[in-house]
Amino acid sequence: MTIRLRTAFFIVIGILLLWFFYLERAILTPFILAGIFAYVFNPIVNLLFHKIRLPRLLSVIIIYVVIIGVMINLGAILSGRIIEESSQLSRYIREITETTKEQIHSLPDWARPTVEEALLSLEKSKLFSPEYLFSLFPQALSRIVSFILFLFSGFFFLKEGKNIFDKALTFVPNDYKIEVEILIRRINAVLNGYLRGQLFMVFLVSLVLFTALSILGVRFALILAIFSGVAEIVPIVGPIVATSVAAITVFFSGTAHFSLTPIQGTVAVIIVYTVARQLQDYFVIPYVMGKITKLHPLVILFSVIAGEHLMGVLGLILGVPIAATIRILLEYSLDKVNQHSVRALPRGSK
């Protein structure tokens, strides 16, 4: 088999595998999440294994015990407040809905149908109710099975990650092995940096905003902070939406400290979010995220939106890394084309 035929064969196989993975993306979710989990915590396992000289199996077990312990403690500390704030917010939304219904007759005729439709949608929504929060937990049997698969796969990826990589390389023809290994390591560096950077950004933004909103005495500070942190996953649009939601909430509910009027509280919250955004842009993102992806902001935004459309929540997380991977592959292909073009030039030509 010639080199061109082998190349075409592997391209076709790759396309078929990608198409299969897309069709079966629902069952792949726990494995993908386990892979992300392994990406994030693999450096810690390597530290325990290489520096402290602990067996790799014991290192993974330690990581699991620590993570489970932290999750249990955080759950015990935060779950009560989250449920309480969600109940308060649900009651507050109902109160605003009833008040708006009483005043809706004073609106212009052209605006009344839109407001009525928005109120109807708000009444049907259970987004902030405790029932909605509890529905997020794996109650169905399939979700329990997925969670078990996630734990098992994450454990396996952490313990055997390098071996999996080495075994995968054995299926690559010798003519391409070095180049494929270089490509995989470049892609791996992008995925590692981006995923860890995003997780750190979500945690940092949630912590900073929760502290600032609590100082101002904003109601539902914890829910707003968590929502704002998760919104950081969606570039450009996410922070704007988070700021708008926080400002609207403060405008209607006010603040408990500093005797601020609703308008003053709204302005204060907008300033807090703006300052937090500027600090990220100038001090945090360049050092945490750097220029990992080397993508234009519009490409990043499109990648996130397209990923969410195709894969849901996983697409939000993986859209940018996939786009960065495509960039690496395109750059590699262009480099190869340029090299062949240079070799094809007659001797002595420029």
C-alpha positions in Angstrom: 0.0 0.0 0.0 1.5 3.3 -1.0 1.9 6.3 1.3 -1.0 8.1 -0.3 -3.4 5.2 0.0 -2.4 4.7 3.7 -3.0 8.3 4.4 -6.4 8.3 2.7 -7.3 5.1 4.6 -6.4 6.6 8.0 -8.3 9.9 7.1 -11.4 7.9 6.2 -11.2 5.8 9.4 -10.7 9.0 11.4 -13.8 10.6 9.8 -15.9 7.5 10.4 -14.8 7.4 14.1 -15.6 11.1 14.6 -19.0 10.6 13.0 -19.7 7.5 15.2 -18.6 9.5 18.3 -21.0 12.3 17.3 -23.9 9.9 16.9 -23.2 8.3 20.2 -22.2 11.5 22.0 -24.8 10.8 24.8 -23.2 7.6 26.0 -19.7 9.2 25.6 -20.5 11.9 28.1 -19.2 10.2 31.3 -16.0 9.1 29.5 -15.4 12.7 28.2 -16.0 14.1 31.6 -13.6 11.5 33.0 -11.0 12.5 30.5 -11.4 16.2 31.5 -11.1 15.1 35.2 -7.9 13.2 34.4 -6.4 16.2 32.5 -7.0 18.5 35.5 -5.6 16.2 38.2 -3.0 14.2 36.4 -0.2 16.7 37.3 -1.0 16.2 41.0 -0.8 12.4 40.5 2.5 12.8 38.7 3.8 15.0 41.5 3.0 12.3 44.1 4.4 9.6 41.9 7.6 11.2 40.7 8.6 13.6 43.5 7.3 11.9 46.7 7.8 8.4 45.2 4.4 7.1 46.1 3.0 4.2 44.0 0.7 5.6 41.2 -2.2 3.6 42.4 -1.9 5.0 45.9 -1.5 8.5 44.5 -4.8 8.2 42.6 -6.6 6.8 45.6 -5.3 9.8 47.7 -6.6 12.2 45.1 -10.0 10.5 45.1 -10.3 10.5 48.9 -9.3 14.2 49.1 -11.7 15.2 46.3 -14.6 13.2 47.8 -13.9 14.7 51.2 -13.9 18.2 49.9 -17.1 17.7 47.9 -18.9 16.3 51.0 -17.8 19.2 53.2 -18.6 21.8 50.5 -21.9 20.2 49.9 -22.8 20.3 53.6 -21.7 23.9 53.9 -23.2 25.3 50.7 -26.2 23.1 49.9 -28.3 24.6 52.8 -27.7 28.2 51.6 -28.3 27.4 48.0 -31.6 25.8 48.7 -32.6 28.7 51.0 -31.6 31.3 48.4 -33.4 29.4 45.6 -36.6 29.3 47.7 -36.4 33.0 48.4 -35.7 33.8 44.8 -38.6 31.6 43.7 -41.0 33.4 46.1 -39.6 36.8 45.0 -40.2 36.0 41.3 -43.8 35.1 42.1 -44.3 38.3 44.0 -42.8 40.4 41.1 -45.0 38.4 38.7 -48.2 39.2 40.7 -47.3 42.8 41.0 -46.6 43.1 37.3 -49.9 41.5 36.5 -51.7 44.1 38.5 -49.9 46.9 36.6 -50.0 45.3 33.1 -53.1 47.2 32.1 -51.2 50.5 32.3 -48.8 49.4 29.6 -49.2 50.4 25.9 -51.2 48.1 23.7 -48.1 47.2 21.6 -46.1 46.1 24.7 -48.8 44.2 26.6 -48.7 40.9 24.6 -44.9 40.7 25.0 -45.0 41.2 28.7 -47.9 38.8 29.2 -46.0 36.1 27.3 -42.9 36.8 29.3 -44.8 36.5 32.6 -46.4 33.2 31.4 -43.0 31.8 30.6 -41.7 32.9 34.0 -44.6 31.3 35.8 -44.0 28.0 34.0 -40.3 28.0 34.7 -38.9 26.2 37.7 -35.3 27.4 37.1 -34.8 28.7 40.6 -37.0 26.4 42.6 -35.6 23.7 44.9 -37.3 21.1 42.8 -35.2 22.2 39.8 -32.0 22.0 41.9 -32.8 18.5 43.1 -33.6 17.4 39.5 -29.9 18.2 38.7 -28.8 15.2 40.8 -28.6 11.7 39.2 -31.9 10.3 40.2 -32.6 8.2 37.2 -30.9 4.8 36.9 -29.1 5.8 33.7 -27.5 8.9 35.4 -26.4 6.7 38.3 -24.8 4.3 35.9 -23.1 7.3 34.1 -21.8 8.6 37.4 -20.3 5.2 38.2 -18.8 5.1 34.7 -17.3 8.5 35.3 -15.7 7.5 38.6 -14.3 4.2 37.1 -13.1 5.9 33.9 -11.5 8.8 35.7 -9.7 6.4 38.0 -8.5 4.3 35.0 -7.4 7.4 33.0 -5.4 8.7 36.0 -3.7 5.4 36.7 -3.0 4.3 33.1 -3.0 7.5 31.1 0.5 7.3 29.8 0.2 3.6 29.0 -3.0 4.4 26.9 -1.1 7.0 25.0 1.9 4.7 24.3 -0.4 1.8 23.2 -2.3 4.1 20.9 0.9 5.1 19.2 1.6 1.4 18.4 -1.3 1.5 15.9 0.3 4.4 14.0 2.6 3.4 11.0 6.3 4.0 11.7 6.5 6.6 8.9 4.1 8.8 10.8 4.7 7.9 14.4 7.1 10.7 15.3 4.9 13.4 13.7 1.7 12.0 15.2 3.4 12.0 18.7 4.5 15.6 18.2 1.0 16.6 17.2 -0.7 14.8 20.1 1.7 16.4 22.6 0.9 19.9 21.1 -2.8 19.2 21.3 -2.4 17.8 24.8 -0.6 21.0 25.9 -3.5 23.1 24.6 -6.2 21.0 26.3 -4.3 20.8 29.6 -3.8 24.6 29.7 -7.3 25.6 28.6 -9.3 23.2 30.8 -7.3 23.9 33.9 -7.4 27.6 33.2 -11.1 27.6 32.7 -11.8 25.7 35.9 -9.5 28.1 37.8 -11.3 31.1 36.3 -14.8 29.7 37.2 -13.6 29.2 40.8 -11.8 32.6 41.1 -14.7 34.6 39.6 -17.3 32.9 41.8 -15.2 33.5 44.9 -14.4 37.1 44.2 -18.0 38.0 43.2 -19.5 36.2 46.2 -17.2 38.1 48.5 -18.0 41.5 46.9 -21.8 40.8 46.7 -21.9 39.7 50.3 -20.1 42.9 51.4 -22.7 44.9 49.6 -25.5 42.8 51.1 -26.9 41.6 47.8 -29.7 39.0 48.1 -29.0 35.7 46.4 -25.3 36.4 46.4 -24.2 32.8 46.3 -26.4 31.8 43.4 -25.5 35.0 41.5 -21.7 34.3 42.1 -21.9 30.7 40.9 -23.9 31.7 37.9 -21.4 34.4 37.0 -18.5 32.0 37.4 -20.0 29.4 35.1 -21.0 32.2 32.6 -17.2 32.8 32.2 -17.1 29.7 30.0 -19.0 31.6 27.3 -16.6 34.4 26.3 -17.8 38.0 25.7 -21.5 37.1 26.0 -21.3 35.2 29.3 -19.9 38.1 31.4 -22.4 40.6 29.9 -25.3 38.3 30.7 -24.0 37.7 34.2 -23.7 41.4 34.9 -27.2 42.1 33.5 -28.7 39.4 35.7 -27.0 40.7 38.8 -27.9 44.3 38.1 -31.6 43.5 37.5 -31.7 41.4 40.7 -30.2 44.2 42.8 -32.5 46.9 41.1 -35.6 45.0 42.2 -34.4 43.5 45.5 -32.0 46.2 46.8 -29.0 45.7 49.1 -28.9 45.2 52.8 -25.7 47.2 53.6 -24.6 50.8 53.2 -28.2 52.1 52.9 -28.0 52.2 49.1 -31.0 53.0 47.0 -31.9 50.4 44.3 -30.3 52.6 41.6 -27.1 53.1 43.7 -27.0 49.4 44.4 -27.4 48.6 40.7 -24.6 51.0 39.8 -22.4 49.5 42.5 -22.9 46.0 41.3 -22.1 47.0 37.7 -18.9 48.6 38.9 -18.0 45.5 40.8 -18.5 43.3 37.8 -16.7 45.7 35.5 -13.7 45.9 37.9 -13.6 42.1 38.2 -13.7 41.8 34.4 -10.8 44.3 34.0 -8.7 42.6 36.6 -9.2 39.3 34.8 -8.4 40.8 31.4 -5.2 42.5 32.5 -3.8 40.4 35.4 -5.3 37.0 35.5 -6.1 35.8 32.0 -2.6 36.7 30.5 -0.9 34.6 33.1 -3.5 31.8 33.7 -4.8 31.3 30.2 -2.0 33.1 28.3 -2.2 32.7 24.5 -3.0 29.0 24.8 -5.5 28.7 22.0 -4.2 31.4 19.7 -7.7 32.0 18.4 -9.5 35.2 17.5 -12.2 36.2 20.0 -14.9 35.8 17.3 -13.7 32.3 16.5 -13.8 31.5 20.2 -17.3 32.8 20.5 -18.5 30.9 17.4 -16.8 27.7 18.8 -18.6 28.0 22.1 -22.0 28.6 20.4 -21.5 25.9 17.8 -20.3 23.4 20.5 -23.4 24.1 22.7 -25.7 23.7 19.7 -24.1 20.3 18.8 -23.3 18.8 22.2 -25.0 20.9 24.8 -23.1 21.6 28.0 -20.2 19.5 26.9 -20.0 21.6 23.8 -19.6 24.7 25.9 -16.5 23.2 27.6 -15.0 21.5 24.5 -15.8 23.9 21.7 -12.7 26.1 22.1 -10.3 23.2 22.7 -11.7 21.5 19.6 -11.3 24.7 17.6 -7.7 25.0 18.9 -7.0 21.4 17.9 -8.3 22.1 14.3 -6.0 25.1 14.2 -3.0 23.0 15.2 -3.9 20.4 12.5 -4.3 23.1 9.8 -1.0 24.7 10.8 0.7 21.4 10.6 -0.9 20.6 7.2 0.1 24.0 5.8 3.7 23.6 7.0 3.8 20.2 5.2 2.5 21.8 2.0 5.0 24.6 2.2 7.9 22.1 2.8 6.9 20.1 -0.2 6.6 23.3 -2.3 10.1 24.4 -1.3 11.5 21.0 -2.2 9.8 21.1 -5.5 11.4 24.4 -6.5 14.2 24.1 -9.1 17.7 24.3 -7.6 18.9 27.9 -7.4 15.4 29.5 -7.5 14.1 31.7 -4.7 
